[in-house]
Amino acid sequence: MVNILKNLKRLFGNMLFQHKNRIHLGYGLLFVISHVGEQMP
């Protein structure tokens, strides 16, 4: 689980660094939220 969080942090860091990818960051957040929601009981 910790590795997943580290990868997400690095991924979002890269996306934030590239301002032209803000739209992709929004989709990424939606994907992560829905994915985490599925994993919760």
PQR file of N, CA, C, O and H, with PARSE charges and radii, in Angstrom:
ATOM      1  N   MET A   1       0.837  -1.201   0.000 -0.4000 1.5000
ATOM      2  CA  MET A   1       0.000   0.000   0.000 -0.0000 2.0000
ATOM      3  C   MET A   1       0.875   1.255   0.000  0.5500 1.7000
ATOM      4  O   MET A   1       0.582   2.227  -0.697 -0.5500 1.4000
ATOM      5  N   VAL A   2       1.946   1.222   0.786 -0.4000 1.5000
ATOM      6  CA  VAL A   2       2.844   2.380   0.854 -0.0000 2.0000
ATOM      7  C   VAL A   2       3.479   2.644  -0.504  0.5500 1.7000
ATOM      8  O   VAL A   2       3.627   3.795  -0.913 -0.5500 1.4000
ATOM      9  H   VAL A   2       2.184   0.433   1.352  0.4000 1.0000
ATOM     10  N   ASN A   3       3.858   1.566  -1.208 -0.4000 1.5000
ATOM     11  CA  ASN A   3       4.470   1.733  -2.529 -0.0000 2.0000
ATOM     12  C   ASN A   3       3.496   2.404  -3.488  0.5500 1.7000
ATOM     13  O   ASN A   3       3.898   3.241  -4.297 -0.5500 1.4000
ATOM     14  H   ASN A   3       3.738   0.630  -0.876  0.4000 1.0000
ATOM     15  N   ILE A   4       2.220   2.044  -3.402 -0.4000 1.5000
ATOM     16  CA  ILE A   4       1.210   2.649  -4.274 -0.0000 2.0000
ATOM     17  C   ILE A   4       1.138   4.149  -4.005  0.5500 1.7000
ATOM     18  O   ILE A   4       1.084   4.954  -4.934 -0.5500 1.4000
ATOM     19  H   ILE A   4       1.893   1.365  -2.745  0.4000 1.0000
ATOM     20  N   LEU A   5       1.138   4.515  -2.715 -0.4000 1.5000
ATOM     21  CA  LEU A   5       1.064   5.940  -2.370 -0.0000 2.0000
ATOM     22  C   LEU A   5       2.286   6.680  -2.877  0.5500 1.7000
ATOM     23  O   LEU A   5       2.173   7.802  -3.369 -0.5500 1.4000
ATOM     24  H   LEU A   5       1.182   3.861  -1.960  0.4000 1.0000
ATOM     25  N   LYS A   6       3.458   6.059  -2.761 -0.4000 1.5000
ATOM     26  CA  LYS A   6       4.688   6.704  -3.243 -0.0000 2.0000
ATOM     27  C   LYS A   6       4.619   6.910  -4.750  0.5500 1.7000
ATOM     28  O   LYS A   6       4.992   7.967  -5.259 -0.5500 1.4000
ATOM     29  H   LYS A   6       3.550   5.147  -2.361  0.4000 1.0000
ATOM     30  N   ASN A   7       4.135   5.883  -5.465 -0.4000 1.5000
ATOM     31  CA  ASN A   7       4.032   5.997  -6.920 -0.0000 2.0000
ATOM     32  C   ASN A   7       3.039   7.087  -7.302  0.5500 1.7000
ATOM     33  O   ASN A   7       3.289   7.858  -8.227 -0.5500 1.4000
ATOM     34  H   ASN A   7       3.832   5.024  -5.052  0.4000 1.0000
ATOM     35  N   LEU A   8       1.913   7.155  -6.595 -0.4000 1.5000
ATOM     36  CA  LEU A   8       0.919   8.185  -6.886 -0.0000 2.0000
ATOM     37  C   LEU A   8       1.497   9.570  -6.631  0.5500 1.7000
ATOM     38  O   LEU A   8       1.289  10.493  -7.418 -0.5500 1.4000
ATOM     39  H   LEU A   8       1.709   6.528  -5.843  0.4000 1.0000
ATOM     40  N   LYS A   9       2.226   9.707  -5.525 -0.4000 1.5000
ATOM     41  CA  LYS A   9       2.814  11.001  -5.186 -0.0000 2.0000
ATOM     42  C   LYS A   9       3.774  11.444  -6.281  0.5500 1.7000
ATOM     43  O   LYS A   9       3.772  12.609  -6.679 -0.5500 1.4000
ATOM     44  H   LYS A   9       2.396   8.957  -4.886  0.4000 1.0000
ATOM     45  N   ARG A  10       4.597  10.514  -6.771 -0.4000 1.5000
ATOM     46  CA  ARG A  10       5.547  10.845  -7.836 -0.0000 2.0000
ATOM     47  C   ARG A  10       4.796  11.163  -9.122  0.5500 1.7000
ATOM     48  O   ARG A  10       5.151  12.097  -9.841 -0.5500 1.4000
ATOM     49  H   ARG A  10       4.599   9.568  -6.448  0.4000 1.0000
ATOM     50  N   LEU A  11       3.753  10.378  -9.410 -0.4000 1.5000
ATOM     51  CA  LEU A  11       2.976  10.586 -10.633 -0.0000 2.0000
ATOM     52  C   LEU A  11       2.328  11.968 -10.627  0.5500 1.7000
ATOM     53  O   LEU A  11       2.415  12.708 -11.607 -0.5500 1.4000
ATOM     54  H   LEU A  11       3.465   9.619  -8.826  0.4000 1.0000
ATOM     55  N   PHE A  12       1.672  12.313  -9.504 -0.4000 1.5000
ATOM     56  CA  PHE A  12       1.018  13.618  -9.424 -0.0000 2.0000
ATOM     57  C   PHE A  12       2.046  14.740  -9.424  0.5500 1.7000
ATOM     58  O   PHE A  12       1.787  15.821  -9.953 -0.5500 1.4000
ATOM     59  H   PHE A  12       1.602  11.713  -8.707  0.4000 1.0000
ATOM     60  N   GLY A  13       3.215  14.487  -8.830 -0.4000 1.5000
ATOM     61  CA  GLY A  13       4.277  15.485  -8.840 -0.0000 2.0000
ATOM     62  C   GLY A  13       4.694  15.789 -10.272  0.5500 1.7000
ATOM     63  O   GLY A  13       4.885  16.947 -10.640 -0.5500 1.4000
ATOM     64  H   GLY A  13       3.425  13.609  -8.401  0.4000 1.0000
ATOM     65  N   ASN A  14       4.834  14.728 -11.084 -0.4000 1.5000
ATOM     66  CA  ASN A  14       5.209  14.917 -12.488 -0.0000 2.0000
ATOM     67  C   ASN A  14       4.113  15.665 -13.238  0.5500 1.7000
ATOM     68  O   ASN A  14       4.403  16.530 -14.064 -0.5500 1.4000
ATOM     69  H   ASN A  14       4.679  13.787 -10.785  0.4000 1.0000
ATOM     70  N   MET A  15       2.848  15.333 -12.952 -0.4000 1.5000
ATOM     71  CA  MET A  15       1.738  15.973 -13.652 -0.0000 2.0000
ATOM     72  C   MET A  15       1.645  17.452 -13.278  0.5500 1.7000
ATOM     73  O   MET A  15       1.410  18.303 -14.136 -0.5500 1.4000
ATOM     74  H   MET A  15       2.612  14.630 -12.281  0.4000 1.0000
ATOM     75  N   LEU A  16       1.831  17.753 -11.986 -0.4000 1.5000
ATOM     76  CA  LEU A  16       1.765  19.151 -11.552 -0.0000 2.0000
ATOM     77  C   LEU A  16       2.910  19.949 -12.156  0.5500 1.7000
ATOM     78  O   LEU A  16       2.768  21.135 -12.452 -0.5500 1.4000
ATOM     79  H   LEU A  16       2.022  17.062 -11.289  0.4000 1.0000
ATOM     80  N   PHE A  17       4.048  19.282 -12.337 -0.4000 1.5000
ATOM     81  CA  PHE A  17       5.210  19.959 -12.906 -0.0000 2.0000
ATOM     82  C   PHE A  17       4.928  20.398 -14.333  0.5500 1.7000
ATOM     83  O   PHE A  17       5.417  21.432 -14.787 -0.5500 1.4000
ATOM     84  H   PHE A  17       4.164  18.318 -12.097  0.4000 1.0000
ATOM     85  N   GLN A  18       4.136  19.600 -15.034 -0.4000 1.5000
ATOM     86  CA  GLN A  18       3.772  19.930 -16.417 -0.0000 2.0000
ATOM     87  C   GLN A  18       2.386  20.581 -16.401  0.5500 1.7000
ATOM     88  O   GLN A  18       1.368  19.889 -16.391 -0.5500 1.4000
ATOM     89  H   GLN A  18       3.738  18.759 -14.665  0.4000 1.0000
ATOM     90  N   HIS A  19       2.357  21.906 -16.400 -0.4000 1.5000
ATOM     91  CA  HIS A  19       1.095  22.632 -16.251 -0.0000 2.0000
ATOM     92  C   HIS A  19       0.117  22.330 -17.381  0.5500 1.7000
ATOM     93  O   HIS A  19      -1.096  22.421 -17.193 -0.5500 1.4000
ATOM     94  H   HIS A  19       3.184  22.468 -16.408  0.4000 1.0000
ATOM     95  N   LYS A  20       0.633  21.977 -18.542 -0.4000 1.5000
ATOM     96  CA  LYS A  20      -0.261  21.699 -19.670 -0.0000 2.0000
ATOM     97  C   LYS A  20      -1.056  20.418 -19.444  0.5500 1.7000
ATOM     98  O   LYS A  20      -2.001  20.133 -20.180 -0.5500 1.4000
ATOM     99  H   LYS A  20       1.619  21.904 -18.695  0.4000 1.0000
ATOM    100  N   ASN A  21      -0.678  19.647 -18.430 -0.4000 1.5000
ATOM    101  CA  ASN A  21      -1.368  18.381 -18.169 -0.0000 2.0000
ATOM    102  C   ASN A  21      -2.363  18.498 -17.021  0.5500 1.7000
ATOM    103  O   ASN A  21      -2.732  17.487 -16.424 -0.5500 1.4000
ATOM    104  H   ASN A  21       0.090  19.878 -17.832  0.4000 1.0000
ATOM    105  N   ARG A  22      -2.804  19.713 -16.702 -0.4000 1.5000
ATOM    106  CA  ARG A  22      -3.750  19.871 -15.589 -0.0000 2.0000
ATOM    107  C   ARG A  22      -5.038  19.102 -15.836  0.5500 1.7000
ATOM    108  O   ARG A  22      -5.625  18.561 -14.899 -0.5500 1.4000
ATOM    109  H   ARG A  22      -2.504  20.534 -17.187  0.4000 1.0000
ATOM    110  N   ILE A  23      -5.482  19.049 -17.081 -0.4000 1.5000
ATOM    111  CA  ILE A  23      -6.703  18.300 -17.394 -0.0000 2.0000
ATOM    112  C   ILE A  23      -6.482  16.822 -17.082  0.5500 1.7000
ATOM    113  O   ILE A  23      -7.355  16.161 -16.521 -0.5500 1.4000
ATOM    114  H   ILE A  23      -5.005  19.488 -17.842  0.4000 1.0000
ATOM    115  N   HIS A  24      -5.305  16.310 -17.451 -0.4000 1.5000
ATOM    116  CA  HIS A  24      -5.000  14.907 -17.179 -0.0000 2.0000
ATOM    117  C   HIS A  24      -4.947  14.667 -15.676  0.5500 1.7000
ATOM    118  O   HIS A  24      -5.344  13.603 -15.203 -0.5500 1.4000
ATOM    119  H   HIS A  24      -4.596  16.848 -17.907  0.4000 1.0000
ATOM    120  N   LEU A  25      -4.459  15.650 -14.922 -0.4000 1.5000
ATOM    121  CA  LEU A  25      -4.403  15.529 -13.464 -0.0000 2.0000
ATOM    122  C   LEU A  25      -5.817  15.376 -12.906  0.5500 1.7000
ATOM    123  O   LEU A  25      -6.048  14.581 -11.994 -0.5500 1.4000
ATOM    124  H   LEU A  25      -4.137  16.515 -15.306  0.4000 1.0000
ATOM    125  N   GLY A  26      -6.753  16.138 -13.456 -0.4000 1.5000
ATOM    126  CA  GLY A  26      -8.143  16.038 -13.010 -0.0000 2.0000
ATOM    127  C   GLY A  26      -8.693  14.640 -13.257  0.5500 1.7000
ATOM    128  O   GLY A  26      -9.322  14.051 -12.378 -0.5500 1.4000
ATOM    129  H   GLY A  26      -6.565  16.783 -14.196  0.4000 1.0000
ATOM    130  N   TYR A  27      -8.454  14.106 -14.463 -0.4000 1.5000
ATOM    131  CA  TYR A  27      -8.910  12.752 -14.762 -0.0000 2.0000
ATOM    132  C   TYR A  27      -8.204  11.743 -13.868  0.5500 1.7000
ATOM    133  O   TYR A  27      -8.807  10.762 -13.433 -0.5500 1.4000
ATOM    134  H   TYR A  27      -7.943  14.585 -15.177  0.4000 1.0000
ATOM    135  N   GLY A  28      -6.922  11.985 -13.596 -0.4000 1.5000
ATOM    136  CA  GLY A  28      -6.156  11.080 -12.730 -0.0000 2.0000
ATOM    137  C   GLY A  28      -6.752  11.043 -11.331  0.5500 1.7000
ATOM    138  O   GLY A  28      -6.875   9.978 -10.727 -0.5500 1.4000
ATOM    139  H   GLY A  28      -6.432  12.782 -13.949  0.4000 1.0000
ATOM    140  N   LEU A  29      -7.123  12.220 -10.818 -0.4000 1.5000
ATOM    141  CA  LEU A  29      -7.731  12.281  -9.487 -0.0000 2.0000
ATOM    142  C   LEU A  29      -9.042  11.509  -9.463  0.5500 1.7000
ATOM    143  O   LEU A  29      -9.304  10.754  -8.527 -0.5500 1.4000
ATOM    144  H   LEU A  29      -7.023  13.086 -11.309  0.4000 1.0000
ATOM    145  N   LEU A  30      -9.864  11.693 -10.487 -0.4000 1.5000
ATOM    146  CA  LEU A  30     -11.135  10.971 -10.549 -0.0000 2.0000
ATOM    147  C   LEU A  30     -10.893   9.467 -10.581  0.5500 1.7000
ATOM    148  O   LEU A  30     -11.586   8.701  -9.911 -0.5500 1.4000
ATOM    149  H   LEU A  30      -9.652  12.306 -11.247  0.4000 1.0000
ATOM    150  N   PHE A  31      -9.896   9.049 -11.371 -0.4000 1.5000
ATOM    151  CA  PHE A  31      -9.577   7.629 -11.482 -0.0000 2.0000
ATOM    152  C   PHE A  31      -9.132   7.072 -10.138  0.5500 1.7000
ATOM    153  O   PHE A  31      -9.589   6.010  -9.714 -0.5500 1.4000
ATOM    154  H   PHE A  31      -9.333   9.671 -11.915  0.4000 1.0000
ATOM    155  N   VAL A  32      -8.233   7.799  -9.465 -0.4000 1.5000
ATOM    156  CA  VAL A  32      -7.718   7.336  -8.171 -0.0000 2.0000
ATOM    157  C   VAL A  32      -8.836   7.263  -7.135  0.5500 1.7000
ATOM    158  O   VAL A  32      -8.932   6.292  -6.385 -0.5500 1.4000
ATOM    159  H   VAL A  32      -7.862   8.662  -9.809  0.4000 1.0000
ATOM    160  N   ILE A  33      -9.683   8.294  -7.098 -0.4000 1.5000
ATOM    161  CA  ILE A  33     -10.775   8.319  -6.116 -0.0000 2.0000
ATOM    162  C   ILE A  33     -11.718   7.143  -6.355  0.5500 1.7000
ATOM    163  O   ILE A  33     -12.117   6.472  -5.403 -0.5500 1.4000
ATOM    164  H   ILE A  33      -9.605   9.082  -7.708  0.4000 1.0000
ATOM    165  N   SER A  34     -12.075   6.886  -7.601 -0.4000 1.5000
ATOM    166  CA  SER A  34     -12.981   5.775  -7.897 -0.0000 2.0000
ATOM    167  C   SER A  34     -12.306   4.442  -7.594  0.5500 1.7000
ATOM    168  O   SER A  34     -12.950   3.516  -7.101 -0.5500 1.4000
ATOM    169  H   SER A  34     -11.751   7.431  -8.374  0.4000 1.0000
ATOM    170  N   HIS A  35     -11.009   4.343  -7.888 -0.4000 1.5000
ATOM    171  CA  HIS A  35     -10.271   3.100  -7.650 -0.0000 2.0000
ATOM    172  C   HIS A  35     -10.189   2.816  -6.152  0.5500 1.7000
ATOM    173  O   HIS A  35     -10.435   1.692  -5.716 -0.5500 1.4000
ATOM    174  H   HIS A  35     -10.486   5.095  -8.289  0.4000 1.0000
ATOM    175  N   VAL A  36      -9.843   3.837  -5.367 -0.4000 1.5000
ATOM    176  CA  VAL A  36      -9.753   3.666  -3.910 -0.0000 2.0000
ATOM    177  C   VAL A  36     -11.131   3.346  -3.336  0.5500 1.7000
ATOM    178  O   VAL A  36     -11.252   2.533  -2.419 -0.5500 1.4000
ATOM    179  H   VAL A  36      -9.642   4.750  -5.721  0.4000 1.0000
ATOM    180  N   GLY A  37     -12.165   3.984  -3.875 -0.4000 1.5000
ATOM    181  CA  GLY A  37     -13.525   3.724  -3.402 -0.0000 2.0000
ATOM    182  C   GLY A  37     -13.912   2.266  -3.586  0.5500 1.7000
ATOM    183  O   GLY A  37     -14.607   1.696  -2.745 -0.5500 1.4000
ATOM    184  H   GLY A  37     -12.067   4.644  -4.620  0.4000 1.0000
ATOM    185  N   GLU A  38     -13.467   1.657  -4.682 -0.4000 1.5000
ATOM    186  CA  GLU A  38     -13.778   0.250  -4.926 -0.0000 2.0000
ATOM    187  C   GLU A  38     -13.077  -0.652  -3.917  0.5500 1.7000
ATOM    188  O   GLU A  38     -13.609  -1.697  -3.543 -0.5500 1.4000
ATOM    189  H   GLU A  38     -12.903   2.120  -5.366  0.4000 1.0000
ATOM    190  N   GLN A  39     -11.883  -0.251  -3.475 -0.4000 1.5000
ATOM    191  CA  GLN A  39     -11.096  -1.098  -2.573 -0.0000 2.0000
ATOM    192  C   GLN A  39     -11.630  -1.048  -1.146  0.5500 1.7000
ATOM    193  O   GLN A  39     -11.387  -1.961  -0.357 -0.5500 1.4000
ATOM    194  H   GLN A  39     -11.451   0.598  -3.779  0.4000 1.0000
ATOM    195  N   MET A  40     -12.357   0.017  -0.813 -0.4000 1.5000
ATOM    196  CA  MET A  40     -12.858   0.146   0.558 -0.0000 2.0000
ATOM    197  C   MET A  40     -14.063  -0.757   0.777  0.5500 1.7000
ATOM    198  O   MET A  40     -14.836  -1.000  -0.150 -0.5500 1.4000
ATOM    199  H   MET A  40     -12.554   0.759  -1.454  0.4000 1.0000
ATOM    200  N   PRO A  41     -14.228  -1.257   2.005 -0.5600 1.5000
ATOM    201  CA  PRO A  41     -15.348  -2.166   2.317  0.2800 2.0000
ATOM    202  C   PRO A  41     -16.695  -1.445   2.315  0.5500 1.7000
ATOM    203  O   PRO A  41     -17.729  -2.067   2.557 -0.5500 1.4000
TER
END
